[in-house]
Structure formats: structure tokens, C-alpha cells
Amino acid sequence: MHRATFTGTTLLVACLAALPGCGMATMIETNTSTIKGTTAAMRETAATLDASNAMLAQMQDDLARVAALGEPMEKVAALEAPMKRLAELEKTMESMRRSMDQMQHSMDRVAALDAPMAEVAALEGSMQRLSRLEDAMAEMRHSMQSMQGSMSTIAGLDRPMEKVAALDTPMGEVAALRAPMYEVAQLRQPMEDIGKLAKPMTQLTEMGPAAKAGLVAGGVLGWGVVTFLGVYFGVQLGSRRRTAAARRRFAERDDVGAPALEPRRTPRRALAAAAAAAGRVSSPGLRRAQT
């Protein structure tokens, strides 16, 4: 390249030397400047070409690797239809972006739950202990299932329990008779003593009519006195207990129209009733004695 430049310059100088006239020097100077500029430009071009050649030499490996991407690029080119369909998802992606923006606020609030979540994490030991209760809970569930029949039976006792609850007042009255019944029970020994008179009474029946009648009358009279005293004291005490219980119930009632208490049975009436009972009991014995 330098040789060609030198040859061109020599020919140009020879041509200029052949030109006639006074403008030769000026033309030579101008041509010389032009040649120098051209030479500088050619040198710059040569340098650029050298740099380009060096760069191309350096890029040869890269170009070889790029050439090796032909098949992958062909595959990528085959994805044109899917890429178009993907481009059609722009609206969907926009909606998804808005949803993500909305979720960001929710995620911020979830992030604010750091301290509560730490407290929940601190419950790991308790939760593990609770998980160990699975067998016990299963047994309890089995027991509850086995008790279902019994609970149904108990639930079926609703009406009977209501009836039992309705017996509250009668049971209270019966409970008020505890003391009289206890005193009547104390008459067991006298009644046993009276039962021991069976043999003497049998012997009396074997006696004569007069003696028999006297003994029977005396025995019946004694038995009547004992019975009368027992019944009298029992009735007296029972009446007092019952009257006291009735007064307490009447005092506890709130209704104004509650029924009034039964009239107290006077000792005179109790004595008359006991005497009548004793007369009814003794009359058959007297008739048998007279017979």
C-alpha cells in the first residue's frame, strides 16, 4: 500500500513538472497539500482497517459461537406463534399486576404480624404437648360415643324427673312426720310386751266365764290405757310438728291467695278419737269374753 502511494505521488509530480507557466508552483503546492491530506486520510483508513481486521480476528471465536447458535435460534424462531399468544396476555398480565399491587398491601399487613407470629412460634412446646394428647382425646371420644346410649336414656327421663320434682311438697310433708314416726317406732317394745300376753290370754280363755270376763276386762282396760296414752302423745307431737311445718311453708309463700292452714287439732278432739278407737278395739274382746 505504501509503494502504491509513493508511485502515485511520483507520477503526479512528473505531471506537474510538465505543466507550463507561472501557476506551476502554486499548483504544485496545492497538489502537495492535497496529497499530504490524502496520504494522512489513507493512513487513518489503513489504521482503521488494521483495527477492524484485528477486531474481526478477535471476534472470530465469538462469531463461531454465534454461528453455533443457529439451531437454537431456529427453535426460538419457531416460537413465534406462542410469543404472539403471550403478547395477547397483556391484559391478563395487567390485571395480575394490579392484583399484585393489591396483594402488596395485604403482604405489608402480614409483615406487620411479625411480633404476634413470634409469640405463636413460642407456643411450639405447648402445641407439641397438646399433640401428645391425641390418644387421650381419641379415648375420650370413644368413651363419649359409648356413653351416647346412656345419655339418651337419661334424656328420656325428662318427664319422670318432672313428676318427681312435683313431689317436692308431699315429700316435705312426709319429712315433717319424721319425729312422730320415730316416736311411734319407740312403741315397739310396748307392743312386743303386749304380744307376750298371748299365752296368758289363752289361759284366760280356759277359765270360767266370771273370772274370764274380769281378767279380759282388766287386760283390755290396761291395754286401752296404754294405747290411749301412746296415741295421745303421738298425735300431740305430730300435730305440733305438722303445724310448725305448715306455718313455715305459709311464711315462705309469696302469693296472697295461698290456701289457709288446716285448723289445729285440739287435744280434746285427739282424746275423743283415741277413745273411740280404743272402744272399737275392745268391743269384740268383750263380746268374746261374754260369750
C-alpha positions as CSV (number, residue, x, y, z in Angstrom):
1,M,0.0,0.0,0.0
2,H,2.9,2.4,0.8
3,R,4.5,1.5,-2.5
4,A,1.4,2.4,-4.5
5,T,1.1,5.7,-2.7
6,F,4.7,6.5,-3.5
7,T,4.3,5.6,-7.2
8,G,1.2,7.8,-7.5
9,T,3.0,10.7,-5.9
10,T,5.9,10.4,-8.3
11,L,3.6,10.3,-11.3
12,L,1.7,13.3,-10.0
13,V,4.9,15.3,-9.5
14,A,6.1,14.4,-13.0
15,C,2.8,15.6,-14.5
16,L,3.0,18.8,-12.6
17,A,6.6,19.3,-13.8
18,A,5.4,19.1,-17.3
19,L,2.8,21.8,-16.9
20,P,3.8,25.2,-18.2
21,G,3.5,28.6,-17.0
22,C,3.6,30.7,-13.9
23,G,1.0,28.8,-11.9
24,M,3.2,25.7,-11.7
25,A,4.5,26.4,-8.2
26,T,1.0,27.2,-6.8
27,M,-0.4,24.1,-8.4
28,I,2.4,22.0,-7.1
29,E,1.9,23.4,-3.6
30,T,-1.8,22.8,-3.7
31,N,-1.4,19.3,-5.0
32,T,1.3,18.6,-2.4
33,S,-1.1,19.7,0.4
34,T,-3.9,17.6,-1.2
35,I,-1.5,14.6,-1.5
36,K,-0.5,15.1,2.1
37,G,-4.1,15.2,3.3
38,T,-4.9,12.2,1.1
39,T,-1.9,10.4,2.5
40,A,-3.0,11.2,6.1
41,A,-6.5,10.0,5.3
42,M,-5.2,6.9,3.7
43,R,-3.0,6.3,6.7
44,E,-6.0,6.7,9.1
45,T,-8.1,4.5,6.9
46,A,-5.3,1.9,6.9
47,A,-5.1,2.2,10.7
48,T,-8.9,1.8,10.9
49,L,-8.8,-1.2,8.6
50,D,-6.0,-2.8,10.7
51,A,-8.0,-2.2,13.9
52,S,-11.1,-3.7,12.1
53,N,-9.1,-6.7,11.0
54,A,-7.7,-7.2,14.5
55,M,-11.2,-6.9,15.9
56,L,-12.6,-9.3,13.4
57,A,-9.8,-11.7,14.2
58,Q,-10.7,-11.4,17.9
59,M,-14.4,-11.8,17.1
60,Q,-13.8,-14.9,15.1
61,D,-14.3,-17.1,18.1
62,D,-17.4,-15.2,19.2
63,L,-18.8,-15.4,15.6
64,A,-18.1,-19.1,15.6
65,R,-20.1,-19.4,18.9
66,V,-22.8,-17.3,17.4
67,A,-22.9,-19.5,14.3
68,A,-23.3,-22.5,16.6
69,L,-26.5,-20.8,17.9
70,G,-28.2,-21.3,14.6
71,E,-30.3,-24.3,15.6
72,P,-31.3,-22.7,19.0
73,M,-32.2,-19.5,17.1
74,E,-34.3,-21.5,14.6
75,K,-36.1,-23.1,17.6
76,V,-36.7,-19.6,19.0
77,A,-38.0,-18.5,15.6
78,A,-40.4,-21.4,15.8
79,L,-41.8,-19.9,19.0
80,E,-43.4,-17.0,17.0
81,A,-46.9,-18.3,17.5
82,P,-46.5,-18.9,21.3
83,M,-44.9,-15.5,21.6
84,K,-47.8,-13.9,19.8
85,R,-50.2,-15.7,22.2
86,L,-48.1,-14.5,25.0
87,A,-48.4,-11.0,23.7
88,E,-52.1,-11.4,23.8
89,L,-51.9,-11.9,27.5
90,E,-51.1,-8.3,28.1
91,K,-54.5,-7.5,29.6
92,T,-54.3,-10.6,31.8
93,M,-50.8,-9.6,32.9
94,E,-52.0,-6.1,33.6
95,S,-54.8,-7.5,35.8
96,M,-52.3,-9.7,37.5
97,R,-50.1,-6.6,38.1
98,R,-53.0,-4.8,39.7
99,S,-53.7,-7.8,41.8
100,M,-50.1,-8.0,42.9
101,D,-50.3,-4.3,43.9
102,Q,-53.4,-5.0,46.0
103,M,-51.6,-8.1,47.5
104,Q,-48.7,-5.9,48.4
105,H,-50.8,-4.0,50.9
106,S,-52.0,-7.3,52.3
107,M,-48.5,-8.6,52.5
108,D,-47.4,-5.4,54.3
109,R,-50.1,-6.1,56.9
110,V,-49.0,-9.7,57.1
111,A,-45.4,-8.5,57.6
112,A,-46.7,-6.3,60.5
113,L,-47.7,-9.5,62.3
114,D,-44.1,-10.3,63.0
115,A,-44.4,-10.0,66.8
116,P,-47.7,-11.9,67.1
117,M,-46.2,-14.7,64.9
118,A,-43.2,-14.8,67.1
119,E,-45.5,-15.3,70.1
120,V,-47.3,-18.0,68.2
121,A,-44.0,-19.6,67.4
122,A,-43.2,-19.5,71.1
123,L,-46.2,-21.8,71.7
124,E,-44.4,-24.7,69.9
125,G,-43.8,-26.5,73.1
126,S,-47.4,-26.2,74.2
127,M,-48.6,-27.3,70.8
128,Q,-46.4,-30.3,70.9
129,R,-47.6,-31.3,74.3
130,L,-51.2,-30.8,73.0
131,S,-50.5,-33.0,70.1
132,R,-49.4,-35.8,72.5
133,L,-53.0,-35.7,73.8
134,E,-54.3,-37.2,70.6
135,D,-54.6,-40.7,72.0
136,A,-56.3,-39.4,75.2
137,M,-58.7,-37.4,73.1
138,A,-59.4,-40.4,70.9
139,E,-60.2,-42.5,74.0
140,M,-62.4,-39.7,75.4
141,R,-64.2,-39.5,72.0
142,H,-64.7,-43.3,72.1
143,S,-66.0,-43.1,75.7
144,M,-68.4,-40.3,74.8
145,Q,-69.7,-42.4,71.9
146,S,-70.2,-45.4,74.2
147,M,-72.0,-43.1,76.6
148,Q,-74.3,-41.8,74.0
149,G,-76.9,-44.5,74.7
150,S,-76.8,-43.8,78.4
151,M,-77.1,-40.1,77.8
152,S,-80.1,-40.8,75.5
153,T,-81.7,-42.9,78.3
154,I,-81.0,-40.1,80.8
155,A,-82.6,-37.6,78.4
156,G,-85.6,-39.8,78.2
157,L,-86.1,-39.4,82.0
158,D,-87.3,-35.8,81.5
159,R,-91.0,-36.5,82.2
160,P,-90.3,-38.8,85.2
161,M,-88.0,-36.3,86.7
162,E,-90.6,-33.6,86.3
163,K,-93.1,-35.9,88.1
164,V,-90.5,-36.5,90.8
165,A,-90.0,-32.7,91.1
166,A,-93.7,-32.3,91.5
167,L,-93.5,-34.5,94.7
168,D,-91.5,-31.8,96.5
169,T,-94.4,-30.6,98.7
170,P,-95.6,-34.2,99.6
171,M,-92.1,-35.3,100.4
172,G,-91.7,-32.2,102.6
173,E,-94.8,-33.2,104.5
174,V,-93.6,-36.7,104.8
175,A,-90.2,-35.4,106.1
176,A,-92.1,-33.4,108.7
177,L,-93.5,-36.7,110.0
178,R,-90.1,-38.0,110.9
179,A,-90.3,-37.2,114.6
180,P,-93.8,-38.7,115.0
181,M,-92.8,-41.8,113.2
182,Y,-89.7,-42.1,115.3
183,E,-91.8,-41.8,118.4
184,V,-94.2,-44.4,117.0
185,A,-91.2,-46.7,116.4
186,Q,-90.3,-46.3,120.1
187,L,-93.6,-48.1,120.9
188,R,-92.1,-51.3,119.5
189,Q,-91.1,-52.6,122.9
190,P,-94.5,-52.0,124.5
191,M,-96.2,-53.7,121.5
192,E,-93.8,-56.6,122.0
193,D,-94.7,-56.7,125.7
194,I,-98.4,-56.8,124.7
195,G,-97.6,-59.6,122.3
196,K,-96.2,-61.6,125.2
197,L,-99.7,-61.6,126.7
198,A,-100.9,-64.1,124.1
199,K,-100.2,-67.1,126.4
200,P,-102.0,-65.5,129.4
201,M,-104.9,-64.6,127.2
202,T,-105.1,-68.2,126.1
203,Q,-105.1,-69.3,129.7
204,L,-107.9,-66.8,130.4
205,T,-110.0,-68.4,127.7
206,E,-109.7,-71.7,129.6
207,M,-111.1,-70.2,132.8
208,G,-114.6,-69.8,133.9
209,P,-116.9,-67.2,132.5
210,A,-116.8,-64.9,135.5
211,A,-113.0,-65.0,136.0
212,K,-112.5,-64.9,132.3
213,A,-114.7,-61.8,132.0
214,G,-112.9,-60.0,134.8
215,L,-109.4,-60.7,133.5
216,V,-110.4,-59.8,130.0
217,A,-112.0,-56.6,131.2
218,G,-108.8,-55.7,133.2
219,G,-106.5,-56.6,130.3
220,V,-108.5,-54.7,127.8
221,L,-108.7,-51.8,130.1
222,G,-104.9,-51.8,130.7
223,W,-104.2,-52.2,127.0
224,G,-106.7,-49.4,126.2
225,V,-105.0,-47.1,128.7
226,V,-101.5,-47.8,127.2
227,T,-102.8,-47.5,123.7
228,F,-104.6,-44.3,124.5
229,L,-101.5,-42.7,126.1
230,G,-99.3,-43.7,123.2
231,V,-101.8,-42.5,120.6
232,Y,-102.4,-39.3,122.5
233,F,-98.8,-38.3,122.8
234,G,-98.1,-39.3,119.2
235,V,-101.0,-37.3,117.9
236,Q,-100.0,-34.3,120.0
237,L,-96.4,-34.3,118.8
238,G,-97.3,-35.0,115.2
239,S,-99.9,-32.1,115.3
240,R,-97.3,-29.7,116.7
241,R,-94.7,-30.7,114.1
242,R,-97.1,-30.5,111.2
243,T,-98.5,-27.2,112.4
244,A,-94.9,-25.8,112.7
245,A,-94.0,-27.0,109.2
246,A,-97.2,-25.6,107.7
247,R,-96.5,-22.3,109.3
248,R,-93.0,-22.2,107.9
249,R,-94.3,-23.1,104.4
250,F,-97.0,-20.4,104.7
251,A,-94.5,-17.8,105.7
252,E,-92.3,-18.7,102.7
253,R,-95.2,-18.3,100.2
254,D,-95.4,-15.1,98.2
255,D,-98.8,-15.4,96.8
256,V,-101.6,-13.6,98.6
257,G,-104.3,-16.2,97.6
258,A,-102.4,-19.2,99.1
259,P,-104.7,-21.7,100.8
260,A,-105.0,-21.3,104.6
261,L,-103.6,-23.8,107.0
262,E,-105.6,-26.7,108.3
263,P,-107.2,-26.0,111.7
264,R,-105.1,-27.3,114.6
265,R,-106.5,-30.4,116.1
266,T,-107.2,-29.8,119.7
267,P,-106.2,-32.2,122.4
268,R,-109.8,-32.8,123.2
269,R,-110.6,-34.0,119.7
270,A,-107.5,-36.2,119.8
271,L,-108.6,-37.7,123.1
272,A,-112.1,-38.4,121.7
273,A,-110.7,-40.0,118.6
274,A,-108.3,-42.2,120.7
275,A,-111.2,-43.2,123.0
276,A,-113.4,-44.2,120.0
277,A,-110.6,-46.2,118.5
278,A,-110.0,-48.0,121.8
279,G,-113.7,-48.7,122.2
280,R,-113.8,-50.2,118.7
281,V,-110.9,-52.4,119.5
282,S,-112.1,-53.5,122.9
283,S,-115.7,-54.2,121.9
284,P,-115.0,-57.5,120.1
285,G,-112.9,-58.8,123.0
286,L,-115.7,-58.0,125.5
287,R,-118.2,-59.8,123.3
288,R,-116.0,-62.8,123.1
289,A,-115.5,-62.8,126.9
290,Q,-119.2,-62.6,127.5
291,T,-119.8,-65.5,125.1
